[in-house]
């Protein structure tokens, strides 16, 4: 967000479905070509919305498109695991468990590299009531993440990677329109 405005980043982020169409087709998964109609509508809307961006940054746009590509890869691989040859091994709950373990390890190392031991020292120095409050807040946040990620996996399994992203875009439009 240091290279682009929040609005521009959100608009470019909505083009993830374009990357996902390409990813699904390249991975040889079934794709309903009728989904190209709403996908093209999203692309045209993004083009119209970003025309004349005052604070345009080529680096910001490249970074946004790169994040789109990685999001697309993630959701396409999730679809492949839940609907492909390994569908008997990976239901949404099992896949969430397998995703959570490496994510937790990566985030722990990322936190240690960027923040060091300072957050852990502060936790150790807290009085018991404050610590309990922080602990409850962390667990509520984790529960929220589990519910949202599990819901996303069920949507991906039922609607597919592209369908799930198009539904998310429709939700965003409905949110803006009220």
C-alpha positions in Angstrom: 0.0 0.0 0.0 3.0 2.3 0.1 3.1 2.4 -3.7 -0.6 2.7 -4.6 -3.8 4.0 -3.0 -6.1 1.7 -1.2 -8.8 2.1 -3.8 -6.4 1.3 -6.7 -5.1 -1.8 -4.8 -8.7 -3.0 -4.2 -9.7 -2.5 -7.8 -6.6 -4.3 -9.1 -7.2 -7.0 -6.5 -10.6 -7.7 -8.0 -8.9 -8.9 -11.2 -7.7 -12.1 -9.4 -10.5 -14.0 -11.2 -8.7 -13.3 -14.5 -5.6 -14.9 -13.2 -7.6 -17.8 -11.8 -9.3 -18.5 -15.1 -5.9 -18.8 -16.7 -4.5 -20.9 -13.8 -7.5 -23.3 -13.8 -7.2 -23.8 -17.6 -3.4 -24.3 -17.5 -3.8 -26.9 -14.7 -6.2 -28.8 -16.8 -9.2 -28.6 -14.5 -12.7 -28.3 -15.8 -13.8 -24.8 -16.5 -17.3 -23.5 -17.3 -16.7 -21.1 -20.1 -20.0 -19.2 -19.3 -18.0 -17.8 -16.3 -16.1 -15.7 -18.9 -19.0 -13.3 -19.2 -19.0 -12.1 -15.5 -15.2 -12.3 -15.6 -15.0 -10.0 -18.5 -17.5 -7.7 -16.8 -15.2 -7.5 -13.8 -12.2 -6.8 -16.1 -14.1 -4.0 -17.9 -15.2 -2.5 -14.5 -11.6 -2.5 -13.3 -10.4 -0.8 -16.5 -13.1 1.9 -16.2 -12.5 2.4 -12.5 -8.7 2.8 -12.8 -8.7 5.1 -15.8 -7.0 8.3 -14.8 -5.6 7.1 -11.5 -3.8 10.2 -10.1 -1.3 8.4 -8.0 -0.4 5.7 -10.5 2.7 3.7 -9.7 3.9 1.0 -12.1 5.7 -0.8 -9.2 2.5 -0.7 -7.2 0.5 -2.2 -10.1 3.2 -4.9 -10.6 3.0 -5.8 -6.9 -0.8 -6.0 -7.0 -0.8 -8.2 -10.0 1.9 -10.4 -8.4 -0.3 -10.8 -5.3 -3.2 -11.7 -7.6 -1.1 -14.4 -9.3 -0.2 -16.0 -5.9 -3.8 -15.7 -4.6 -5.0 -17.3 -7.9 -2.4 -20.1 -7.5 -3.5 -20.8 -4.0 -7.2 -21.1 -4.7 -6.6 -23.1 -7.9 -4.5 -25.6 -6.0 -7.1 -25.8 -3.3 -9.7 -26.6 -5.9 -7.5 -29.2 -7.5 -6.9 -30.9 -4.1 -10.6 -31.0 -3.2 -12.0 -31.9 -6.6 -9.2 -33.7 -8.5 -7.7 -37.2 -8.0 -7.0 -36.5 -4.3 -10.6 -35.4 -3.5 -11.1 -38.5 -1.3 -8.1 -37.4 0.8 -8.9 -33.6 1.2 -12.2 -32.3 2.3 -12.3 -28.6 3.4 -11.6 -29.4 7.1 -8.6 -31.7 6.4 -7.2 -29.2 3.9 -7.5 -26.4 6.4 -5.5 -28.4 8.9 -2.8 -29.1 6.4 -2.7 -25.4 5.4 -2.7 -24.2 9.0 0.5 -26.0 10.1 2.9 -24.5 7.6 1.2 -21.1 7.8 1.7 -21.0 11.6 5.3 -22.0 11.2 5.9 -19.4 8.5 4.1 -16.6 10.5 6.1 -17.5 13.6 9.4 -17.2 11.8 8.2 -14.0 10.0 7.2 -12.5 13.4 10.6 -13.4 14.9 12.5 -11.9 12.0 10.5 -8.7 11.9 9.7 -8.1 15.6 12.2 -10.2 17.5 11.4 -11.4 21.0 9.8 -8.1 22.1 6.2 -9.2 21.8 6.9 -12.3 23.9 8.7 -10.2 26.5 5.7 -7.9 26.8 3.4 -10.9 27.2 5.6 -12.3 30.0 5.6 -8.9 31.7 1.8 -8.5 31.7 -0.2 -8.9 34.9 -2.5 -12.0 34.9 -5.7 -10.1 34.1 -4.3 -8.2 31.1 -2.6 -11.4 29.9 -6.0 -13.2 30.1 -7.6 -10.5 28.1 -4.9 -10.6 25.4 -5.1 -14.4 25.4 -8.9 -14.3 24.9 -8.6 -11.7 22.1 -5.9 -13.9 20.3 -8.1 -17.0 20.5 -11.2 -15.1 19.3 -9.1 -13.9 16.3 -7.9 -17.4 15.6 -11.5 -18.8 15.8 -12.6 -16.0 13.4 -9.8 -17.0 11.0 -10.7 -20.7 11.1 -14.4 -19.9 10.4 -13.6 -17.6 7.5 -10.9 -19.9 5.9 -13.2 -22.9 6.3 -16.1 -21.1 4.7 -13.8 -20.1 1.8 -12.7 -23.7 1.3 -16.3 -24.9 1.2 -17.2 -22.2 -1.3 -14.1 -23.2 -3.4 -15.1 -26.9 -3.3 -18.7 -26.2 -4.3 -18.4 -23.3 -6.8 -14.8 -23.7 -8.0 -12.0 -21.2 -7.7 -13.3 -18.8 -10.4 -17.0 -19.0 -9.2 -16.0 -18.3 -5.6 -14.0 -15.2 -6.6 -16.8 -13.9 -8.8 -19.3 -14.3 -5.9 -16.9 -12.4 -3.7 -16.8 -9.6 -6.3 -20.6 -9.5 -6.5 -20.7 -9.2 -2.7 -18.3 -6.3 -2.9 -20.5 -4.5 -5.4 -23.6 -5.1 -3.3 -21.8 -3.8 -0.3 -20.9 -0.6 -2.1 -24.4 -0.2 -3.5 -26.0 -0.7 -0.1 
